[in-house]
């Protein structure tokens, strides 16, 4: 199960990297259009969708690598049982918030799909398409947080700094 989850997080990270390349392509297309005298229709819209996708798809991967901004001012000063309780409390709060965020994004995707919402750019794009990537990204982050929370409860979590708990 752990290996499968790590592959899921890595796969999302790779897709996020591909989206960064797509942003570059959209920007080059737009610059080329301005230089060569043609209108790069909705290039900025598609660059924005790729930015959205790269941001949300990278959430779980960067969390697993310890690259998220973490407020450790208090938790890092705790030792032993107090630190473990602090870590569980923080992971519980993050999991709860991520669960709400994921729930409401998925709900937003369903509503956009049902109402047939489209973008207002030159090329109308059904909004559920870029929104579904947000739902996938937040849901995979929720899975990663639950994974870390369970590992912390079992005393088997490896901290972001690389220090092992109980191997």
Residue frames as a rotation matrix with the C-alpha (Angstrom) as fourth column:
UNK 1
0.565 0.825 0.000 0.00
0.825 -0.565 0.000 0.00
0.000 0.000 -1.000 0.00
UNK 2
0.424 -0.486 -0.764 2.79
0.185 -0.780 0.598 2.43
-0.887 -0.395 -0.241 0.92
UNK 3
-0.648 -0.718 0.256 4.56
0.374 -0.007 0.927 1.86
-0.664 0.696 0.273 -2.39
UNK 4
-0.185 0.671 0.718 1.31
0.967 -0.007 0.256 2.47
0.177 0.741 -0.648 -4.29
UNK 5
0.761 0.472 -0.445 0.69
0.579 -0.804 0.136 5.72
-0.294 -0.361 -0.885 -2.41
UNK 6
-0.007 -0.852 -0.524 4.23
0.120 -0.521 0.845 6.91
-0.993 -0.057 0.106 -3.10
UNK 7
-0.718 -0.196 0.668 3.68
0.650 0.157 0.744 6.20
-0.251 0.968 0.014 -6.81
UNK 8
0.331 0.908 0.259 0.41
0.935 -0.352 0.039 8.15
0.126 0.229 -0.965 -6.69
UNK 9
0.665 -0.136 -0.734 2.15
0.263 -0.878 0.401 11.16
-0.699 -0.460 -0.548 -5.12
UNK 10
-0.440 -0.896 -0.061 5.03
0.173 -0.152 0.973 10.93
-0.881 0.418 0.222 -7.59
UNK 11
-0.418 0.364 0.832 2.62
0.908 0.211 0.363 10.61
-0.043 0.907 -0.419 -10.53
UNK 12
0.717 0.689 -0.108 0.82
0.692 -0.722 -0.014 13.76
-0.088 -0.065 -0.994 -9.45
UNK 13
0.334 -0.694 -0.638 4.19
0.062 -0.659 0.749 15.50
-0.941 -0.290 -0.177 -9.08
UNK 14
-0.655 -0.563 0.505 5.21
0.493 0.188 0.849 14.46
-0.573 0.805 0.154 -12.59
UNK 15
0.062 0.772 0.633 1.89
0.983 -0.157 0.094 15.72
0.172 0.616 -0.769 -14.00
UNK 16
0.776 0.155 -0.611 2.47
0.376 -0.892 0.251 19.02
-0.506 -0.425 -0.751 -12.16
UNK 17
-0.216 -0.942 -0.257 5.89
0.105 -0.284 0.953 19.27
-0.971 0.178 0.161 -13.83
UNK 18
-0.548 0.112 0.829 4.35
0.827 0.226 0.515 18.61
-0.130 0.968 -0.216 -17.25
UNK 19
0.577 0.815 0.047 1.87
0.816 -0.576 -0.040 21.42
-0.005 0.062 -0.998 -16.55
UNK 20
0.377 -0.537 -0.755 4.80
0.111 -0.783 0.612 23.77
-0.920 -0.314 -0.236 -15.89
UNK 21
-0.710 -0.606 0.359 6.13
0.381 0.098 0.919 22.89
-0.593 0.789 0.161 -19.33
UNK 22
-0.112 0.772 0.626 2.69
0.985 0.005 0.170 23.60
0.128 0.636 -0.761 -20.80
UNK 23
0.678 0.271 -0.683 2.74
0.451 -0.887 0.096 27.04
-0.580 -0.374 -0.724 -19.16
UNK 24
-0.250 -0.880 -0.403 6.03
-0.003 -0.416 0.909 27.74
-0.968 0.229 0.102 -20.92
UNK 25
-0.700 0.052 0.712 4.62
0.687 0.322 0.651 26.57
-0.196 0.945 -0.262 -24.24
UNK 26
0.374 0.920 0.119 1.53
0.927 -0.367 -0.078 28.78
-0.028 0.140 -0.990 -23.84
UNK 27
0.514 -0.258 -0.818 3.68
0.148 -0.913 0.380 31.80
-0.845 -0.317 -0.431 -23.01
UNK 28
-0.619 -0.785 0.032 5.98
0.113 -0.048 0.992 31.15
-0.777 0.618 0.118 -25.99
UNK 29
-0.363 0.597 0.715 2.93
0.931 0.249 0.265 30.75
-0.020 0.762 -0.647 -28.23
UNK 30
0.673 0.654 -0.347 1.56
0.674 -0.734 -0.076 34.07
-0.304 -0.183 -0.935 -27.01
UNK 31
0.144 -0.725 -0.673 4.91
-0.072 -0.686 0.724 35.84
-0.987 -0.055 -0.151 -27.48
UNK 32
-0.738 -0.411 0.536 5.28
0.431 0.324 0.842 34.28
-0.520 0.852 -0.062 -30.93
UNK 33
0.101 0.879 0.466 1.81
0.994 -0.068 -0.087 35.47
-0.045 0.472 -0.880 -31.85
UNK 34
0.731 0.129 -0.670 2.60
0.253 -0.963 0.091 39.03
-0.634 -0.236 -0.736 -30.83
UNK 35
-0.220 -0.928 -0.300 5.91
-0.135 -0.275 0.952 38.93
-0.966 0.249 -0.064 -32.72
UNK 36
-0.862 -0.148 0.484 4.50
0.389 0.419 0.820 37.34
-0.324 0.896 -0.304 -35.89
UNK 37
-0.850 0.498 -0.170 1.28
-0.526 -0.803 0.280 39.34
0.003 0.328 0.945 -35.94
UNK 38
-0.290 0.820 -0.494 -1.37
-0.003 0.516 0.857 36.76
0.957 0.250 -0.147 -35.04
UNK 39
0.044 0.425 0.904 -3.67
-0.932 -0.309 0.191 36.55
0.361 -0.850 0.383 -32.05
UNK 40
-0.818 -0.313 -0.482 -2.83
-0.091 0.898 -0.430 33.68
0.568 -0.308 -0.763 -29.71
UNK 41
0.037 0.976 0.213 -6.45
-0.511 -0.165 0.844 32.95
0.859 -0.140 0.493 -28.79
UNK 42
0.829 0.486 0.276 -6.90
-0.431 0.242 0.870 32.25
0.356 -0.840 0.410 -25.08
UNK 43
0.114 -0.868 -0.484 -3.23
0.189 0.497 -0.847 31.40
0.975 0.005 0.221 -24.53
UNK 44
-0.644 -0.341 0.685 -3.32
-0.530 -0.447 -0.721 33.22
0.552 -0.827 0.108 -21.20
UNK 45
0.380 0.837 0.393 -6.42
-0.914 0.273 0.300 31.26
0.144 -0.474 0.869 -20.18
UNK 46
0.819 -0.077 -0.569 -4.74
-0.021 0.986 -0.164 27.94
0.574 0.146 0.806 -20.91
UNK 47
-0.332 -0.942 0.045 -1.57
0.027 -0.058 -0.998 29.06
0.943 -0.330 0.045 -19.14
UNK 48
-0.342 0.304 0.889 -3.77
-0.893 -0.400 -0.207 29.86
0.292 -0.865 0.408 -16.14
UNK 49
0.766 0.641 -0.052 -5.40
-0.608 0.749 0.262 26.42
0.207 -0.169 0.964 -16.26
UNK 50
0.419 -0.704 -0.574 -1.97
0.247 0.697 -0.674 24.80
0.874 0.140 0.465 -16.45
UNK 51
-0.555 -0.596 0.580 -0.81
-0.373 -0.445 -0.814 26.89
0.744 -0.668 0.025 -13.48
UNK 52
0.194 0.732 0.653 -3.87
-0.974 0.066 0.216 25.80
0.115 -0.678 0.726 -11.52
UNK 53
0.884 0.155 -0.442 -3.19
-0.193 0.980 -0.043 22.17
0.427 0.123 0.896 -12.40
UNK 54
-0.004 -0.963 -0.268 0.50
0.179 0.263 -0.948 22.36
0.984 -0.052 0.172 -11.52
UNK 55
-0.473 -0.145 0.869 -0.27
-0.709 -0.523 -0.473 23.98
0.523 -0.840 0.144 -8.17
UNK 56
0.347 0.734 0.584 -2.94
-0.935 0.317 0.158 21.52
-0.069 -0.601 0.797 -7.07
UNK 57
0.840 -0.057 -0.539 -1.35
-0.122 0.949 -0.291 18.36
0.528 0.311 0.790 -8.48
UNK 58
-0.130 -0.989 -0.065 1.91
-0.022 0.069 -0.997 19.15
0.991 -0.128 -0.031 -6.67
UNK 59
0.302 0.293 0.907 0.29
-0.808 -0.426 0.407 19.45
0.506 -0.856 0.108 -3.22
UNK 60
0.970 0.133 0.201 0.63
-0.225 0.803 0.551 15.82
-0.088 -0.580 0.810 -2.09
UNK 61
0.589 -0.807 -0.041 4.07
0.587 0.462 -0.665 15.33
0.556 0.368 0.745 -3.63
UNK 62
-0.143 -0.671 0.728 5.55
-0.131 -0.716 -0.686 18.43
0.981 -0.193 0.015 -2.01
UNK 63
0.559 0.378 0.738 3.88
-0.779 -0.065 0.623 17.57
0.284 -0.923 0.259 1.31
UNK 64
0.985 -0.158 -0.073 5.53
0.170 0.962 0.212 14.14
0.037 -0.222 0.974 1.24
UNK 65
0.232 -0.957 0.175 8.91
0.678 0.031 -0.735 15.70
0.697 0.289 0.656 0.54
UNK 66
0.179 -0.110 -0.978 8.52
0.922 -0.327 0.206 18.17
-0.342 -0.939 0.043 3.41
UNK 67
-0.714 -0.509 0.481 8.51
0.680 -0.669 0.301 21.18
0.169 0.542 0.823 1.10
UNK 68
0.339 0.859 0.384 5.32
0.578 -0.512 0.635 22.82
0.742 0.006 -0.670 2.38
UNK 69
-0.450 -0.381 0.808 5.67
-0.365 -0.747 -0.555 25.77
0.815 -0.545 0.197 4.68
UNK 70
0.203 0.466 -0.861 5.24
0.617 0.622 0.482 24.35
0.760 -0.630 -0.161 8.15
UNK 71
0.266 -0.051 0.963 4.74
-0.600 -0.790 0.125 26.34
0.754 -0.611 -0.241 11.29
UNK 72
0.363 -0.239 -0.900 6.95
0.487 0.873 -0.036 24.42
0.795 -0.425 0.433 13.70
UNK 73
-0.131 -0.441 0.888 7.66
-0.440 -0.777 -0.450 27.23
0.888 -0.450 -0.092 16.14
UNK 74
0.208 0.295 0.932 6.01
-0.978 0.064 0.198 25.36
-0.001 -0.953 0.302 19.01
UNK 75
0.963 0.267 -0.045 6.09
-0.268 0.963 -0.023 21.71
0.037 0.034 0.999 17.92
UNK 76
0.420 -0.872 -0.253 9.86
0.073 0.310 -0.948 21.68
0.905 0.380 0.194 17.33
UNK 77
-0.312 -0.523 0.794 10.44
-0.720 -0.415 -0.556 22.72
0.620 -0.745 -0.247 20.94
UNK 78
0.545 0.597 0.589 8.41
-0.833 0.467 0.297 19.82
-0.098 -0.653 0.751 22.30
UNK 79
-0.600 -0.746 -0.287 9.97
-0.737 0.656 -0.163 16.45
0.310 0.114 -0.944 23.17
UNK 80
-0.983 0.079 0.168 8.68
-0.006 0.893 -0.451 12.95
-0.185 -0.444 -0.877 23.67
UNK 81
-0.437 0.894 0.098 4.98
0.862 0.447 -0.237 12.46
-0.256 -0.019 -0.966 24.31
UNK 82
0.101 0.460 -0.882 4.22
0.201 -0.878 -0.435 16.19
-0.974 -0.134 -0.181 24.14
UNK 83
-0.613 -0.377 -0.694 5.72
-0.575 -0.390 0.719 16.40
-0.542 0.840 0.023 20.65
UNK 84
-0.941 0.292 0.170 3.77
0.337 0.787 0.517 13.37
0.018 0.544 -0.839 19.49
UNK 85
-0.080 0.950 -0.302 0.53
0.816 -0.111 -0.567 14.91
-0.572 -0.292 -0.766 20.79
UNK 86
-0.039 -0.009 -0.999 1.41
-0.230 -0.973 0.018 18.19
-0.972 0.230 0.036 19.06
UNK 87
-0.897 -0.332 -0.293 2.12
-0.367 0.183 0.912 16.41
-0.249 0.925 -0.286 15.77
UNK 88
-0.686 0.706 0.176 -1.15
0.725 0.684 0.083 14.45
-0.062 0.185 -0.981 15.98
UNK 89
0.079 0.723 -0.686 -3.07
0.514 -0.620 -0.593 17.64
-0.854 -0.306 -0.421 16.77
UNK 90
-0.299 -0.272 -0.915 -1.50
-0.521 -0.757 0.396 19.50
-0.800 0.594 0.084 13.81
UNK 91
-0.993 -0.074 -0.090 -2.04
-0.116 0.557 0.822 16.60
-0.010 0.827 -0.562 11.40
UNK 92
-0.431 0.902 -0.008 -5.62
0.825 0.390 -0.410 16.23
-0.367 -0.183 -0.912 12.62
UNK 93
0.135 0.463 -0.876 -6.34
0.100 -0.886 -0.453 19.89
-0.986 -0.026 -0.165 11.95
UNK 94
-0.572 -0.424 -0.702 -4.66
-0.635 -0.314 0.706 19.81
-0.520 0.850 -0.089 8.54
UNK 95
-0.952 0.251 0.176 -6.56
0.304 0.839 0.451 16.65
-0.035 0.483 -0.875 7.61
UNK 96
-0.138 0.954 -0.265 -9.87
0.746 -0.076 -0.661 18.16
-0.651 -0.289 -0.702 8.70
UNK 97
0.071 0.111 -0.991 -9.28
-0.305 -0.944 -0.128 21.38
-0.950 0.312 -0.033 6.75
UNK 98
-0.810 -0.431 -0.399 -8.09
-0.512 0.185 0.839 19.50
-0.287 0.883 -0.370 3.70
UNK 99
-0.751 0.598 0.281 -11.16
0.609 0.791 -0.055 17.25
-0.255 0.130 -0.958 3.88
UNK 100
0.189 0.826 -0.531 -13.49
0.415 -0.558 -0.719 20.24
-0.890 -0.084 -0.448 3.91
UNK 101
-0.177 -0.351 -0.919 -11.57
-0.618 -0.688 0.382 21.88
-0.766 0.636 -0.095 1.07
UNK 102
-0.973 -0.230 0.003 -11.63
-0.154 0.665 0.731 18.71
-0.170 0.711 -0.682 -1.01
UNK 103
-0.444 0.883 0.153 -15.33
0.727 0.455 -0.515 18.11
-0.524 -0.118 -0.844 -0.33
UNK 104
0.337 0.638 -0.692 -16.37
0.159 -0.763 -0.626 21.58
-0.928 0.101 -0.359 -1.43
UNK 105
-0.447 -0.510 -0.735 -14.16
-0.684 -0.335 0.648 21.61
-0.577 0.792 -0.199 -4.50
UNK 106
-0.958 0.152 0.244 -15.62
0.254 0.844 0.473 18.29
-0.133 0.515 -0.847 -5.68
UNK 107
-0.061 0.981 -0.184 -19.08
0.717 -0.085 -0.692 19.72
-0.695 -0.174 -0.698 -4.98
UNK 108
0.084 0.012 -0.996 -18.17
-0.370 -0.928 -0.042 22.81
-0.925 0.372 -0.073 -7.06
UNK 109
-0.875 -0.434 -0.215 -17.07
-0.373 0.320 0.871 20.58
-0.309 0.842 -0.442 -9.96
UNK 110
-0.654 0.696 0.296 -20.40
0.710 0.700 -0.080 18.75
-0.263 0.158 -0.952 -9.89
UNK 111
0.239 0.755 -0.610 -22.37
0.409 -0.648 -0.642 22.02
-0.880 -0.096 -0.464 -9.86
UNK 112
-0.244 -0.401 -0.883 -20.28
-0.600 -0.653 0.462 23.46
-0.762 0.642 -0.081 -12.73
UNK 113
-0.985 -0.115 0.130 -20.87
0.011 0.705 0.709 20.29
-0.173 0.700 -0.693 -14.73
UNK 114
-0.352 0.931 0.101 -24.62
0.820 0.359 -0.446 20.27
-0.452 -0.075 -0.889 -14.07
UNK 115
0.427 0.534 -0.730 -25.07
0.213 -0.844 -0.492 23.94
-0.879 0.055 -0.474 -15.00
UNK 116
0.526 -0.268 0.807 -22.74
0.851 0.186 -0.492 23.76
-0.018 0.945 0.326 -17.99
UNK 117
0.778 -0.292 -0.556 -20.56
-0.051 -0.912 0.407 26.66
-0.626 -0.288 -0.725 -16.81
UNK 118
0.520 -0.659 0.543 -17.97
0.828 0.233 -0.510 27.77
0.209 0.715 0.667 -19.35
UNK 119
-0.300 -0.727 -0.617 -15.07
0.746 -0.582 0.323 30.19
-0.594 -0.363 0.717 -19.25
UNK 120
0.682 0.585 -0.439 -15.47
0.267 -0.758 -0.595 33.70
-0.681 0.289 -0.673 -20.63
UNK 121
-0.305 -0.898 -0.318 -12.37
-0.110 -0.298 0.948 33.63
-0.946 0.324 -0.008 -22.84
UNK 122
-0.230 0.150 -0.961 -12.25
-0.945 -0.270 0.184 33.55
-0.232 0.951 0.204 -26.64
UNK 123
-0.485 0.090 -0.870 -12.30
-0.290 0.922 0.257 29.76
0.825 0.378 -0.421 -26.47
UNK 124
0.248 0.639 0.728 -15.10
-0.927 -0.061 0.370 28.69
0.281 -0.767 0.577 -24.12
UNK 125
-0.643 -0.499 -0.580 -13.89
-0.231 0.849 -0.475 25.86
0.730 -0.171 -0.662 -21.89
UNK 126
0.533 0.799 -0.278 -16.27
0.043 0.302 0.952 23.90
0.845 -0.520 0.127 -19.68
UNK 127
0.155 -0.516 0.843 -15.16
-0.815 -0.549 -0.186 24.97
0.558 -0.658 -0.506 -16.19
UNK 128
0.862 0.170 0.478 -15.51
-0.441 0.716 0.541 21.49
-0.250 -0.677 0.692 -14.71
UNK 129
0.778 -0.611 -0.150 -12.44
0.332 0.602 -0.726 20.42
0.534 0.515 0.671 -16.71
UNK 130
-0.210 -0.900 0.381 -9.89
-0.126 -0.361 -0.924 22.66
0.970 -0.242 -0.037 -14.95
UNK 131
0.137 0.329 0.934 -11.85
-0.937 -0.263 0.230 22.39
0.321 -0.907 0.272 -11.70
UNK 132
0.942 0.248 -0.227 -11.66
-0.184 0.946 0.268 18.61
0.281 -0.211 0.936 -11.66
UNK 133
0.129 -0.972 -0.198 -7.87
0.332 0.230 -0.915 18.88
0.934 0.053 0.352 -11.44
UNK 134
-0.350 -0.158 0.923 -8.34
-0.702 -0.608 -0.370 20.95
0.620 -0.778 0.102 -8.27
UNK 135
0.617 0.682 0.392 -10.54
-0.779 0.461 0.424 18.19
0.108 -0.568 0.816 -6.89
UNK 136
0.769 -0.413 -0.488 -8.00
0.247 0.896 -0.369 15.51
0.589 0.163 0.791 -7.74
UNK 137
-0.199 -0.938 0.285 -5.14
0.047 -0.300 -0.953 17.51
0.979 -0.176 0.104 -6.23
UNK 138
-0.237 0.154 0.959 -6.93
-0.891 -0.428 -0.151 18.26
0.387 -0.891 0.239 -2.96
UNK 139
0.830 0.556 0.047 -8.21
-0.537 0.774 0.337 14.69
0.151 -0.305 0.940 -2.67
UNK 140
0.490 -0.739 -0.462 -4.72
0.385 0.659 -0.647 13.25
0.782 0.139 0.607 -3.13
UNK 141
-0.456 -0.601 0.657 -3.43
-0.352 -0.556 -0.753 15.75
0.818 -0.574 0.042 -0.54
UNK 142
0.307 0.651 0.694 -6.18
-0.933 0.062 0.355 14.54
0.188 -0.756 0.627 1.81
UNK 143
0.910 -0.031 -0.414 -5.02
0.016 0.999 -0.038 10.96
0.415 0.028 0.909 1.24
UNK 144
-0.024 -0.999 -0.035 -1.42
0.267 0.028 -0.963 11.99
0.963 -0.032 0.267 1.97
UNK 145
-0.350 -0.052 0.935 -2.47
-0.737 -0.602 -0.309 13.74
0.579 -0.797 0.172 5.19
UNK 146
0.723 0.631 0.281 -4.51
-0.681 0.584 0.441 10.75
0.115 -0.511 0.852 6.35
UNK 147
0.656 -0.573 -0.492 -1.52
0.266 0.785 -0.560 8.55
0.707 0.236 0.667 5.52
UNK 148
-0.397 -0.845 0.357 0.82
-0.040 -0.373 -0.927 10.71
0.917 -0.382 0.114 7.63
UNK 149
-0.004 0.503 0.864 -1.75
-0.926 -0.328 0.187 10.93
0.378 -0.800 0.467 10.44
UNK 150
0.924 0.343 -0.169 -2.09
-0.284 0.911 0.297 7.12
0.256 -0.226 0.940 10.60
UNK 151
0.266 -0.908 -0.324 1.70
0.403 0.410 -0.818 6.73
0.876 0.087 0.475 10.55
UNK 152
-0.457 -0.411 0.789 2.02
-0.462 -0.648 -0.605 9.23
0.760 -0.641 0.106 13.40
UNK 153
0.439 0.702 0.561 -0.64
-0.873 0.185 0.452 7.42
0.213 -0.687 0.694 15.42
UNK 154
0.946 -0.113 -0.304 1.26
0.112 0.993 -0.023 4.16
0.305 -0.012 0.952 14.92
UNK 155
0.676 -0.736 -0.048 4.57
-0.247 -0.287 0.925 5.81
-0.694 -0.613 -0.376 15.80
UNK 156
0.168 -0.584 0.794 6.09
0.729 0.616 0.299 5.01
-0.663 0.529 0.530 12.39
UNK 157
0.950 0.266 0.166 6.12
0.308 -0.695 -0.649 8.44
-0.058 0.668 -0.742 10.78
UNK 158
-0.157 -0.982 0.102 9.32
0.980 -0.142 0.142 9.80
-0.125 0.122 0.985 9.25
UNK 159
0.380 0.304 -0.874 9.48
0.395 -0.907 -0.144 13.54
-0.837 -0.290 -0.465 9.84
UNK 160
0.980 0.077 0.181 10.00
0.197 -0.440 -0.876 16.04
0.012 0.895 -0.446 7.05
UNK 161
0.554 -0.832 0.012 13.51
-0.811 -0.537 0.233 16.74
-0.188 -0.139 -0.972 8.34
UNK 162
0.159 -0.474 -0.866 14.41
-0.564 0.676 -0.473 13.13
0.810 0.564 -0.160 7.66
UNK 163
-0.719 -0.407 0.564 14.61
-0.691 0.335 -0.640 12.01
0.072 -0.850 -0.522 11.28
UNK 164
-0.380 0.568 -0.730 12.93
-0.028 0.782 0.623 8.65
0.924 0.257 -0.282 11.79
UNK 165
0.247 0.558 0.792 10.45
-0.875 -0.223 0.429 8.13
0.416 -0.799 0.434 14.60
UNK 166
0.014 -0.198 0.980 10.45
-0.596 0.785 0.167 4.40
-0.802 -0.587 -0.106 15.38
UNK 167
-0.027 -0.070 -0.997 11.64
-0.957 0.290 0.005 2.14
0.288 0.955 -0.075 12.64
